[in-house]
Amino acid sequence: MSNVVALIPARSGSKGVPNKNIRDLGGHPLIEWSILASLATPGIDRVIVSTDSQDYADRVIAMGAEAPFLRPAEISNDRSTDYEFVVHALDWLKANAAEPEYIVHIRPTTPLRDPDVVEAAIKAFMVPGRATALRSVHEMSESAYKTFELAPEGQLKRLGAESTALDAANNARQSFPTTYIPNGYVDVLSTAFIRRTGLLHGDFVIPHVTPPVTEVDTQHDFMILEFELGLQPNLRQRLFPETK
């Protein structure tokens, strides 16, 4: 039995950027960056892609991943949850006597990841303790306490505040608590916890703080990633050693 399985979701129905998961980034399909980073992580035993598309399945197999099942259409739409595709994969693995102890959730929409960072996350979660899951985050450039929402009457108010007075939001960012945003770099999940509770993350999720990264939601994000890729030639060379 494989103890640690990387699970990469790749449904085919993206609307914001059609076929986003196989769009070109730096001369390679977007999802290939995540597959090769997972394959290069020593602590990962298997790399499985969960997709609803036979075309995608054929492509990722050629990239070195496994695609031993297709995800049903009813859990492959815009409103489908991470829990649904993870449990679907676990059920298939259990039925084939290969349910792992850990799932490493790798999102293809955060493509520029260092295998060493993924390996460190896996090791951090395996340390005995109270952790129910691990999620990667990076520090927000501005504290969330300086952000706004709309009050019932339509005016701005600070997020979570009772008052609609905004002057305190102008204070220096150093006077606010540091806040973090989940970034899709790597999540580590416990199969035993998922089976026992029906939850993915639970109430004692430990952070794995990574460098700031860009997630792909729009074509503009692809342009940003191409720029960032030019700043990380060592990563490209490590994942694609044939690249000149």
Backbone bond lengths (Angstrom), bond angles and torsions (degrees), N, CA, C in turn:
res aa  C-N    CA-C-N  psi(-1)  N-CA   C-N-CA  omega(-1)  CA-C   N-CA-C  phi
1 M - - - 1.461 - - 1.512 110.27 -
2 S 1.313 116.59 135.09 1.457 121.17 175.62 1.522 108.97 -77.02
3 N 1.309 116.72 126.55 1.458 121.40 -175.88 1.525 112.25 -77.97
4 V 1.334 116.71 -33.42 1.462 121.62 -176.87 1.533 108.89 -129.32
5 V 1.321 115.92 119.95 1.465 121.50 179.57 1.518 109.29 -117.71
6 A 1.319 116.74 124.93 1.461 121.23 170.60 1.516 107.71 -80.41
7 L 1.330 116.16 128.49 1.467 121.65 -179.55 1.519 108.01 -118.89
8 I 1.335 115.52 118.79 1.461 122.31 -176.17 1.524 108.97 -113.47
9 P 1.331 118.54 113.78 1.469 120.29 178.28 1.519 111.09 -80.36
10 A 1.328 116.02 136.84 1.475 119.19 -178.39 1.518 109.51 -152.29
11 R 1.334 115.70 72.01 1.466 117.65 175.78 1.528 109.05 -74.73
12 S 1.320 115.21 159.29 1.468 119.76 -172.47 1.518 113.85 -96.50
13 G 1.332 118.27 -2.14 1.457 119.50 -169.72 1.511 116.35 -98.64
14 S 1.318 119.06 31.05 1.458 120.50 -179.74 1.527 110.44 -62.12
15 K 1.350 115.53 134.00 1.470 120.09 -178.60 1.523 111.89 -100.84
16 G 1.342 117.62 -38.44 1.459 120.06 -178.24 1.519 112.29 -61.77
17 V 1.331 116.08 -46.42 1.466 122.55 174.92 1.526 106.05 -129.88
18 P 1.328 118.91 101.49 1.463 121.27 -176.84 1.532 111.84 -54.35
19 N 1.343 115.34 136.22 1.465 121.90 -179.03 1.529 112.06 52.17
20 K 1.331 114.73 39.78 1.462 121.23 -175.92 1.522 112.69 -53.42
21 N 1.321 116.88 -40.68 1.461 119.83 -173.18 1.526 113.77 -67.92
22 I 1.329 117.10 -18.22 1.465 118.66 177.96 1.531 111.67 -116.66
23 R 1.341 117.39 12.28 1.461 120.24 174.33 1.520 110.67 -67.98
24 D 1.315 115.76 151.76 1.459 121.09 -176.40 1.527 111.97 -72.39
25 L 1.322 115.05 134.81 1.455 122.74 170.28 1.523 107.74 -136.93
26 G 1.302 116.17 112.89 1.459 119.80 178.82 1.513 113.58 60.91
27 G 1.331 116.80 31.23 1.461 120.47 177.93 1.515 114.80 87.74
28 H 1.337 117.45 6.94 1.463 121.50 179.91 1.520 109.42 -139.56
29 P 1.351 117.71 149.53 1.469 119.66 177.35 1.528 110.47 -58.92
30 L 1.322 115.89 144.39 1.464 121.01 -177.16 1.519 112.04 -50.73
31 I 1.330 117.97 -45.99 1.453 120.57 -174.49 1.528 112.35 -67.76
32 E 1.323 116.94 -24.18 1.466 119.07 -178.28 1.526 111.17 -64.23
33 W 1.321 117.89 -31.12 1.465 120.56 178.08 1.529 110.56 -61.15
34 S 1.318 116.74 -41.44 1.461 120.60 -179.51 1.523 111.51 -73.49
35 I 1.317 116.60 -38.02 1.464 120.00 178.49 1.525 110.57 -62.56
36 L 1.325 117.44 -47.92 1.459 119.81 -176.33 1.520 111.59 -70.29
37 A 1.338 118.04 -34.12 1.461 119.69 175.21 1.523 110.53 -63.77
38 S 1.325 117.02 -38.62 1.462 120.88 178.58 1.521 111.24 -68.42
39 L 1.321 116.96 -42.59 1.464 120.78 178.79 1.528 111.37 -63.95
40 A 1.341 116.83 -28.20 1.464 121.23 -178.60 1.521 113.10 -87.41
41 T 1.334 117.14 -0.29 1.460 121.55 179.68 1.525 109.00 -91.69
42 P 1.332 119.01 114.99 1.473 120.44 -173.61 1.519 114.53 -59.37
43 G 1.338 117.87 -32.87 1.455 120.69 -175.91 1.514 114.93 -78.14
44 I 1.329 118.04 -4.17 1.466 121.61 179.40 1.518 109.36 -97.33
45 D 1.339 115.62 127.10 1.469 120.85 -176.87 1.525 113.41 -91.17
46 R 1.330 116.76 -36.00 1.457 120.81 179.49 1.523 108.86 -137.97
47 V 1.334 116.25 148.83 1.462 122.11 176.91 1.525 107.24 -121.24
48 I 1.337 115.49 112.16 1.459 121.48 -175.48 1.526 109.26 -119.39
49 V 1.322 115.68 134.35 1.461 121.51 175.54 1.521 108.46 -103.53
50 S 1.336 115.83 129.40 1.460 122.25 175.75 1.523 108.16 -99.88
51 T 1.310 116.32 109.31 1.469 121.47 -177.04 1.517 110.60 -136.81
52 D 1.319 115.39 157.04 1.461 121.51 175.97 1.526 111.52 -99.01
53 S 1.332 117.12 3.98 1.467 121.57 -171.91 1.524 111.30 -117.78
54 Q 1.327 116.77 125.76 1.459 119.56 176.26 1.528 110.63 -66.06
55 D 1.320 116.51 -34.56 1.462 120.11 176.96 1.531 110.31 -60.99
56 Y 1.331 116.76 -47.59 1.462 120.16 177.25 1.521 110.20 -60.59
57 A 1.338 116.58 -42.61 1.466 120.38 -178.75 1.524 110.63 -58.94
58 D 1.322 116.91 -45.41 1.467 120.34 179.65 1.528 110.79 -62.59
59 R 1.325 116.33 -39.56 1.465 120.18 -179.05 1.530 111.38 -65.60
60 V 1.337 117.23 -46.70 1.470 119.07 -174.68 1.518 111.45 -71.33
61 I 1.324 117.35 -29.97 1.473 119.60 174.80 1.522 109.74 -62.15
62 A 1.334 116.97 -40.56 1.463 120.72 177.70 1.524 111.69 -65.64
63 M 1.348 116.85 -22.82 1.469 120.97 178.43 1.529 112.54 -86.05
64 G 1.330 117.35 -6.07 1.465 120.22 177.12 1.508 115.53 109.67
65 A 1.347 117.38 -3.34 1.467 120.42 178.42 1.525 109.78 -90.90
66 E 1.326 115.35 173.07 1.457 121.67 172.54 1.523 109.07 -103.58
67 A 1.318 115.22 149.14 1.466 121.75 172.62 1.527 106.30 -142.24
68 P 1.333 117.02 70.79 1.465 120.84 -170.44 1.514 114.71 -79.35
69 F 1.325 117.53 -4.74 1.461 121.82 179.60 1.522 108.45 -150.58
70 L 1.327 115.67 161.84 1.468 120.67 171.47 1.518 108.73 -108.14
71 R 1.322 115.61 139.48 1.460 120.86 179.80 1.532 109.44 -77.67
72 P 1.324 118.48 134.31 1.473 120.38 -179.87 1.525 112.08 -61.78
73 A 1.326 115.81 150.63 1.461 121.23 -178.08 1.519 112.23 -60.80
74 E 1.338 117.21 -33.07 1.462 119.72 -175.93 1.517 113.44 -69.08
75 I 1.325 118.24 -14.19 1.469 120.19 174.95 1.534 110.50 -119.41
76 S 1.331 115.06 28.67 1.472 120.74 -178.62 1.524 111.93 -129.58
77 N 1.330 117.09 27.25 1.464 119.87 -179.24 1.521 110.92 -107.74
78 D 1.339 115.55 -176.93 1.468 121.10 -175.54 1.516 113.40 -61.01
79 R 1.321 117.38 -26.74 1.462 121.23 -176.06 1.533 112.92 -101.24
80 S 1.301 117.24 2.90 1.463 120.18 179.50 1.522 110.37 -67.95
81 T 1.313 115.79 147.38 1.456 120.92 -175.60 1.518 111.73 -100.61
82 D 1.332 115.32 159.41 1.464 120.20 174.16 1.523 110.32 -60.25
83 Y 1.321 116.68 -38.68 1.470 120.30 -178.97 1.529 110.37 -56.64
84 E 1.324 117.54 -42.08 1.466 120.73 -176.71 1.520 111.71 -62.67
85 F 1.327 117.88 -46.70 1.469 117.69 -176.40 1.525 111.10 -74.48
86 V 1.328 117.75 -31.22 1.467 119.96 178.28 1.525 110.03 -67.02
87 V 1.328 118.00 -47.20 1.464 120.78 -179.10 1.527 110.58 -67.06
88 H 1.324 117.50 -36.58 1.466 119.63 175.57 1.527 110.50 -58.57
89 A 1.326 116.60 -44.34 1.472 120.04 178.28 1.523 111.38 -65.74
90 L 1.330 116.95 -42.99 1.468 119.92 179.27 1.522 111.36 -62.58
91 D 1.325 117.05 -39.95 1.465 119.86 179.09 1.528 110.63 -62.66
92 W 1.343 115.87 -41.42 1.472 118.76 178.29 1.530 110.33 -64.59
93 L 1.316 116.68 -44.27 1.461 120.02 -179.51 1.529 111.45 -63.78
94 K 1.324 116.55 -41.18 1.464 119.68 178.57 1.529 110.95 -63.08
95 A 1.334 116.57 -42.09 1.459 120.68 179.59 1.518 112.06 -64.16
96 N 1.332 115.72 -21.61 1.462 120.46 179.44 1.534 111.83 -108.86
97 A 1.353 115.07 25.05 1.466 122.68 174.43 1.523 112.56 56.37
98 A 1.339 116.30 38.04 1.464 118.45 -176.40 1.525 111.81 -140.74
99 E 1.344 117.21 28.79 1.456 118.73 179.35 1.529 109.48 -67.85
100 P 1.334 117.77 125.62 1.465 120.78 -176.24 1.525 111.62 -84.64
101 E 1.328 115.54 168.41 1.458 120.68 175.02 1.529 110.69 -80.45
102 Y 1.339 115.95 -32.20 1.462 120.77 -176.84 1.521 110.83 -132.05
103 I 1.333 115.53 143.99 1.456 122.96 170.44 1.523 107.88 -112.13
104 V 1.331 116.56 129.87 1.458 121.61 173.48 1.530 106.49 -104.95
105 H 1.319 115.04 108.04 1.467 121.39 -176.74 1.524 108.61 -83.44
106 I 1.321 115.48 113.75 1.465 122.57 -177.64 1.522 108.34 -116.25
107 R 1.313 116.48 114.31 1.460 120.33 -179.04 1.536 110.28 -90.10
108 P 1.326 117.83 125.49 1.471 119.73 -178.51 1.524 113.04 -66.25
109 T 1.337 116.87 -16.82 1.462 120.35 -179.12 1.526 112.87 -78.92
110 T 1.326 117.55 -1.58 1.470 121.78 170.10 1.530 105.93 -119.63
111 P 1.317 118.11 80.82 1.460 120.73 -165.91 1.525 115.99 -81.37
112 L 1.333 118.44 -27.22 1.465 119.75 -171.88 1.526 109.67 -91.57
113 R 1.320 115.71 84.23 1.467 120.81 -177.69 1.518 110.49 -126.53
114 D 1.316 114.75 143.44 1.462 123.46 179.40 1.526 108.77 -90.44
115 P 1.334 119.55 124.42 1.465 120.79 178.02 1.528 113.34 -54.95
116 D 1.332 117.73 -30.08 1.471 119.96 178.72 1.522 111.16 -65.46
117 V 1.333 117.44 -35.19 1.461 121.21 178.09 1.527 109.98 -68.92
118 V 1.333 117.06 -39.90 1.457 121.32 177.13 1.527 110.03 -63.62
119 E 1.313 116.94 -44.23 1.470 121.24 179.60 1.527 110.82 -61.36
120 A 1.328 117.03 -41.93 1.469 120.44 179.46 1.528 110.88 -63.65
121 A 1.331 117.20 -36.33 1.465 120.58 178.60 1.527 110.97 -65.14
122 I 1.314 116.66 -43.43 1.470 120.51 179.30 1.523 110.11 -60.88
123 K 1.316 116.67 -46.29 1.460 120.53 -179.10 1.529 111.12 -64.94
124 A 1.314 117.20 -37.77 1.465 120.57 -179.81 1.526 111.09 -64.12
125 F 1.323 117.12 -39.16 1.458 119.48 -178.80 1.522 111.99 -73.41
126 M 1.313 117.41 -27.80 1.463 120.59 -177.83 1.523 113.02 -77.62
127 V 1.320 117.94 -9.98 1.463 120.09 176.15 1.528 108.18 -65.63
128 P 1.338 118.65 126.63 1.467 119.93 -177.88 1.526 112.03 -57.14
129 G 1.313 115.88 138.49 1.462 120.31 -179.38 1.508 110.33 170.37
130 R 1.334 116.38 -158.16 1.461 121.97 -174.02 1.524 113.34 -92.48
131 A 1.302 117.96 -4.15 1.470 120.52 -171.61 1.526 111.71 -59.16
132 T 1.336 115.30 134.24 1.459 121.49 175.61 1.529 111.77 -97.33
133 A 1.318 117.02 -20.69 1.468 122.88 177.06 1.518 107.69 -168.83
134 L 1.320 115.97 171.01 1.466 122.80 174.13 1.520 107.59 -127.39
135 R 1.338 116.57 137.49 1.463 120.83 175.72 1.520 109.41 -130.60
136 S 1.314 115.64 139.81 1.459 120.01 175.92 1.519 109.71 -82.81
137 V 1.327 114.53 141.29 1.465 121.80 179.47 1.519 108.10 -143.70
138 H 1.325 116.39 160.84 1.459 119.29 165.32 1.526 109.19 -133.56
139 E 1.320 114.49 157.93 1.448 120.29 -175.75 1.528 110.15 -66.84
140 M 1.324 116.37 134.84 1.456 120.98 177.52 1.526 109.88 -73.05
141 S 1.311 117.03 142.63 1.464 119.95 -179.01 1.529 111.24 -66.01
142 E 1.323 116.92 -29.60 1.462 123.00 172.72 1.522 107.59 -125.81
143 S 1.317 117.17 139.08 1.456 120.32 178.33 1.525 110.36 -59.33
144 A 1.321 116.13 141.17 1.468 120.19 176.25 1.519 111.77 -60.28
145 Y 1.324 116.71 -21.71 1.464 120.23 179.07 1.535 112.06 -70.77
146 K 1.335 117.24 -10.24 1.462 121.16 176.70 1.533 112.01 -97.96
147 T 1.338 116.40 3.78 1.457 120.29 -178.20 1.526 110.35 -93.84
148 F 1.355 115.77 169.09 1.454 121.58 -172.66 1.521 111.97 -123.43
149 E 1.333 114.02 156.99 1.457 122.37 165.41 1.524 107.05 -131.77
150 L 1.323 117.06 176.25 1.459 120.40 -179.52 1.528 110.10 -97.70
151 A 1.324 116.22 131.97 1.457 122.10 174.32 1.528 109.37 -75.20
152 P 1.334 118.00 164.74 1.472 120.27 -177.96 1.520 114.52 -55.73
153 E 1.334 117.52 -29.61 1.452 119.87 -179.60 1.526 113.25 -88.93
154 G 1.339 116.82 3.20 1.460 120.60 172.97 1.510 115.67 99.99
155 Q 1.345 118.97 -7.60 1.458 119.70 179.60 1.534 110.42 -86.93
156 L 1.334 114.78 163.70 1.458 119.97 178.12 1.523 110.37 -72.48
157 K 1.329 114.42 148.55 1.462 120.37 167.60 1.512 108.15 -148.04
158 R 1.324 115.75 153.31 1.461 119.58 -179.86 1.523 110.07 -64.11
159 L 1.312 115.58 142.91 1.457 121.62 -176.83 1.527 110.30 -55.75
160 G 1.332 115.71 122.42 1.449 121.16 176.49 1.506 115.58 80.02
161 A 1.324 117.60 -1.41 1.463 120.67 -177.31 1.531 110.23 -86.92
162 E 1.337 115.90 153.12 1.458 120.86 176.23 1.529 110.79 -82.14
163 S 1.332 116.29 -36.98 1.457 121.28 -177.42 1.528 110.75 -86.52
164 T 1.333 115.53 153.12 1.468 119.78 175.86 1.530 112.07 -97.95
165 A 1.341 116.99 5.80 1.469 120.27 175.56 1.526 109.10 -69.67
166 L 1.329 116.85 132.44 1.467 121.12 -172.44 1.531 114.41 -107.13
167 D 1.319 118.68 -5.15 1.460 119.60 -171.57 1.521 113.12 -58.17
168 A 1.331 117.04 -36.07 1.465 119.75 -178.43 1.524 112.28 -65.70
169 A 1.336 116.76 -21.79 1.463 120.03 179.23 1.523 111.93 -68.08
170 N 1.336 116.89 -15.03 1.460 120.48 -179.90 1.523 112.92 -85.54
171 N 1.322 117.38 -4.26 1.462 120.03 178.64 1.525 109.75 -62.40
172 A 1.329 116.36 158.51 1.466 121.34 -179.46 1.527 110.39 -59.23
173 R 1.319 115.53 143.07 1.464 119.17 -177.02 1.522 112.00 -59.65
174 Q 1.345 116.71 -26.56 1.464 119.77 -179.85 1.528 112.09 -66.15
175 S 1.329 117.51 -16.36 1.462 120.05 -179.58 1.527 112.48 -87.07
176 F 1.334 116.54 -2.29 1.459 120.58 179.93 1.533 109.85 -107.62
177 P 1.327 117.49 155.36 1.469 119.51 174.88 1.535 110.84 -61.41
178 T 1.321 115.90 146.32 1.465 120.61 173.97 1.523 108.66 -70.83
179 T 1.311 116.40 134.27 1.468 120.26 177.89 1.528 109.55 -123.97
180 Y 1.311 114.84 157.93 1.464 121.70 -172.48 1.524 110.34 -128.48
181 I 1.329 115.06 152.41 1.459 120.51 178.63 1.528 109.14 -120.57
182 P 1.344 117.96 134.65 1.468 119.31 175.25 1.519 109.57 -65.59
183 N 1.328 117.01 140.50 1.462 118.64 -170.57 1.527 115.37 -127.38
184 G 1.332 118.36 3.73 1.456 119.23 175.45 1.510 115.77 75.10
185 Y 1.329 117.53 8.46 1.477 120.53 -177.81 1.525 110.24 -65.73
186 V 1.346 116.24 -52.31 1.463 120.87 178.33 1.520 108.88 -165.00
187 D 1.326 116.74 131.31 1.457 122.53 168.89 1.527 106.92 -119.06
188 V 1.324 116.56 143.21 1.459 120.76 176.76 1.520 108.06 -119.99
189 L 1.323 115.90 127.58 1.457 122.83 -172.91 1.522 110.56 -121.96
190 S 1.309 115.55 149.40 1.465 122.50 178.34 1.524 109.84 -99.43
191 T 1.315 117.00 121.42 1.460 120.28 177.98 1.517 111.01 -61.59
192 A 1.327 117.74 -41.74 1.465 120.85 -179.44 1.523 110.66 -60.72
193 F 1.335 117.26 -41.51 1.465 120.61 179.42 1.521 110.76 -65.65
194 I 1.321 117.40 -43.52 1.467 121.36 179.73 1.524 110.34 -60.51
195 R 1.311 117.13 -46.48 1.457 121.38 -178.60 1.525 111.34 -65.60
196 R 1.317 116.29 -36.39 1.471 120.24 -175.49 1.520 112.44 -76.44
197 T 1.343 117.65 -34.56 1.462 120.98 -170.10 1.524 114.80 -113.34
198 G 1.320 118.41 -18.76 1.455 120.04 -173.07 1.513 113.26 72.68
199 L 1.349 116.37 21.99 1.457 123.10 179.04 1.521 109.18 -125.12
200 L 1.342 115.98 156.14 1.466 119.72 174.77 1.514 112.08 -88.65
201 H 1.340 117.02 -42.31 1.463 120.34 -167.57 1.524 114.79 -113.34
202 G 1.293 118.25 -38.87 1.449 119.76 178.23 1.516 114.02 74.59
203 D 1.343 115.83 -160.03 1.466 120.55 -169.30 1.524 114.36 -112.81
204 F 1.343 117.46 10.63 1.469 119.25 174.55 1.527 108.33 -137.58
205 V 1.328 114.11 67.49 1.469 121.61 -177.19 1.521 108.83 -90.06
206 I 1.322 116.71 121.57 1.455 119.56 -179.69 1.531 109.70 -89.43
207 P 1.336 116.41 145.69 1.466 119.44 -178.48 1.523 111.69 -86.65
208 H 1.313 115.39 149.08 1.459 121.39 167.85 1.522 105.39 -123.19
209 V 1.319 116.37 102.48 1.462 121.25 -173.20 1.523 109.49 -80.81
210 T 1.319 115.70 122.71 1.463 122.36 -178.40 1.529 109.15 -113.55
211 P 1.321 116.54 167.94 1.474 118.58 168.77 1.533 109.17 -60.83
212 P 1.329 117.84 155.94 1.472 119.66 176.32 1.524 111.18 -58.19
213 V 1.316 115.82 137.95 1.466 120.70 179.99 1.523 109.35 -134.60
214 T 1.331 115.44 161.44 1.459 122.10 178.94 1.513 109.80 -103.94
215 E 1.331 115.88 132.31 1.458 121.98 173.45 1.525 109.06 -101.09
216 V 1.324 116.57 145.47 1.465 121.35 -176.74 1.519 111.02 -91.21
217 D 1.325 115.97 119.10 1.462 121.73 171.16 1.523 111.31 -128.14
218 T 1.336 117.25 -24.36 1.465 121.80 -175.68 1.523 110.15 -135.42
219 Q 1.335 115.27 168.79 1.460 120.16 175.59 1.520 110.35 -62.97
220 H 1.322 117.15 -33.72 1.465 120.69 177.36 1.525 110.74 -60.12
221 D 1.343 117.01 -37.14 1.467 120.39 178.46 1.529 110.96 -62.33
222 F 1.327 117.16 -35.13 1.466 119.61 176.97 1.527 110.23 -62.40
223 M 1.321 117.15 -38.71 1.466 120.66 178.58 1.534 110.40 -64.44
224 I 1.317 116.76 -39.84 1.462 120.52 178.08 1.522 110.16 -64.99
225 L 1.319 116.42 -42.69 1.467 120.12 -179.89 1.527 111.73 -63.52
226 E 1.318 117.21 -39.26 1.463 119.80 177.99 1.525 110.15 -60.41
227 F 1.335 116.89 -40.21 1.464 120.86 177.09 1.527 110.03 -64.64
228 E 1.332 117.03 -46.66 1.463 120.75 -178.88 1.519 111.14 -63.64
229 L 1.314 115.90 -34.43 1.456 120.31 179.50 1.518 111.03 -61.90
230 G 1.328 116.41 -35.87 1.456 120.16 177.46 1.512 113.13 -65.29
231 L 1.331 116.58 -20.20 1.465 121.11 178.59 1.523 112.25 -90.21
232 Q 1.344 116.97 -4.70 1.466 120.90 -176.72 1.535 111.30 -127.62
233 P 1.330 118.12 57.85 1.469 119.07 -177.91 1.521 113.14 -61.94
234 N 1.326 117.88 -29.21 1.467 120.24 -179.39 1.523 111.75 -66.69
235 L 1.343 116.99 -36.05 1.456 120.04 178.22 1.518 110.68 -66.86
236 R 1.320 116.73 -45.64 1.469 119.73 177.60 1.530 110.79 -57.75
237 Q 1.334 116.63 -44.51 1.448 120.71 -177.98 1.523 111.66 -66.39
238 R 1.331 115.92 -34.30 1.472 119.14 -178.68 1.532 111.07 -70.15
239 L 1.337 116.27 -42.61 1.459 119.85 -177.77 1.513 112.01 -81.04
240 F 1.329 116.71 -32.90 1.463 121.57 -177.94 1.522 108.10 -126.73
241 P 1.333 117.86 73.70 1.476 120.22 -172.84 1.524 114.06 -62.77
242 E 1.345 116.55 -15.68 1.464 118.06 178.85 1.518 112.10 -79.18
243 T 1.371 115.88 -10.66 1.458 119.50 -177.65 1.521 110.72 -69.23
244 K 1.302 116.26 134.04 1.462 121.24 179.05 1.521 109.91 -80.21
